[in-house]
């Protein structure tokens, strides 16, 4: 009992120490213990908690347990002490028949944080079986003239124990004719009875011997076989196999009836003594008889049952060939059938999920799940390759344990782009053809406040007609936030200035909920043409994020200013004047020119002249664009000496405003006109000469600057891009007045052509190439809004 107790003492050893590997929050360790077979229930195997360094007080809370698997019921785990003990009496021969190392693998799990530990328990063999022969006695018939040295195969003893505790030795009872010879095979020891000297039937017709098989256990155990040898006469040639050992390779799952091998044995005798009959040895296992069949006449071995590599990798068939002589001879041979594994088992995927909700700001490399893959096939067919289908920001990281993976984040997650992932994992073996398994994991991405509110346009251009109603809404801004819930709730406010009298933001207000902007005052284009302010949108996340937008406000002109007559103007300020002309002037003579001004711009400031009242329509004509009054014909004796002309000046607004000027034309005799002209010219001649000189200098300077500007503009256009503006300059014949117009869109200068061929009431479409010359402004690309006042029209057709 002392020695048996020592053999049953637990041997706890570490395989290469303890291997620890940390991935995020999981820890793996591998332990290995050994325990003898057939120990009592409750027998301690080892203290796992102590060997792993776990706190005993936390084992229950952390759900310290064995994960269900094959043979897990053989062991129990004490959650109070951490001790692994026997839960069921183990029989090594039942668990691991024919396997040298009987290793039971257990998976131990501890949660919070999750730890998976692998424990291997080796069931060691004890000498609990004696060698046994398939029969208690074996009869042999040997011809008397059998030459010495002839071998006869004897039934081999079987011992389910392994290693040194299996059959080690055969002993034959003392005699003078026979000896025992042992042939080692991969699986067992085969005894042969060897004839030492010739037999003489007349001296002794029967020999009785005892063959004893001994194992290597301590103490030794044995089994015996009674050999009865009958000495025969005649048939002096025995069958001979072509090989002592045949080796065959057979595919797994071979169909029933498949020919495995055809044996070939020959006998030199004639007649019945040469006819061969093939049989299985009586020592064959039942598994061999269930799987294969032997044709006794032809020697063909065919598949009879299911050939499964996962159950049996190799079959050893012991055969004999006997002739049909009166004293039959036999020959022995062995057929070794190696089963070739076929890829007939697909991989199995086991997933241990840590969490199915992942924040979108999770760092790359964070462990999401643990993946375990198994395949019952062996070799290449059992090698499994795992991968993730589709392009997802997750990856599989292999562990030190074969076919173990960690599912980790590979890149940055963005819930606003993808809020849910169905991760499809495929496990494919390396067999031919390959088999695969698919597993899908659902991962939800939770929101964090990582998106600031965004305006669809920045900057925003607002065109506001002057004279707006104070307190009314003038505009609305809106920002969008791609986050969810409170992270997407937006509030608006205006960036205020220094509060001085020029701070226009003090007259603006924004609704924080909907972004509606209202003006607390009315704007006047003639005093304020543009201004700028900023609106900030802030979300309600923690911490909050914000963005701003610049609003460029352009005040649009209304026709709220009537034309003002500049000439003629009387001394009392009224728009009246008197002009004298000689009676002998020809048709087309310039009488005078009415000049007017309008504070509005564009069409609202574009003035048209018309004769509202005239004494003789055949005498005088008025240019509607320049305001020049000319004679239409020569005067006659019958024409009156004084004519009154009332000129109506009106702008081109939607609701036009107007003013009138009165010109009295007096027709005088030529002498009087010349006298008056001489008086006037005498007083003005010197002034006009000086004025003409200054005008020429001014005109020359302006022309030079204009030419330089045109040359610089053309050079800039040619150096950057195709000068599409030159197309309009070359192809269009302009006839009229070129007016500098206000423009709000950055990058362009627009000039409006107003010509004398345009009738009253004609509509000019702003921006159309038919009447607008567009010159791109290449001086800057900042996008800043430029503005120019419609201050002046160059009057054409001055004669």
Secondary structure, DSSP 8 states (H G I E B T S, - for coil): -HHHHHHTS-EEE-TTS---EEETTEEEEEEEEEEETT--TT-EEEEHHHHHT--GGGTTTTT-EE---TTGGGEEE-TTT-EEEESS---HHHHSTT-SS-EEEEEEEETTTTEEEEEEEEEE-------B-SSSEEEEEEETT--TT-EEE----B-S--GGGSEEEEEE---SSEEEEEEE-SS-EEEEEEE-S---TTT-SEEEEEEEEEESSSS--EEEEEEEEEEE-S-----EES-SEEEEEEETT--TT-EEEE--EE--S-GGGG-EEEEE-TT--HHHHHHEEE-TTT-EEEE-S---TTT-SEEEEEEEEEE-STT--EEEEEEEEEEE-------EEEEEES-SEEETT--TT-EEEEEEEE-SS-GGGG-EEEEE-SS-SEEEEE-SSTTEEEEEE-S---TTT-SEEEEEEEEEESSSS--EEEEEEEEEEE--S----EESSSSEEEEEESS--TTSEEEE--EE--S-GGGG-EEEEE-----STT-GGGGEEE-TTT-EEEESS---TTT--EEEEEEEEEE-SSS--EEEEEEEEEEE--S----EEEES--TTS-SEEEEEEETT--TT-EEEE-EEE-SS-GGGG--EEEEEEES-TTTEEE-TTT-EEEESS---TTS-SEEEEEEEEE--SSS--EEEEEEEEEEE-HHHHHHHHHHHHHHHHHHHHHHHHHHHHHHHHHHHHHHHHHHHHHHHHHHHS--HHHHHHHH----SEEEE----STTEEEEEEE-TTS-TT----TT-TTTEEEEE--S--S----------EE-----
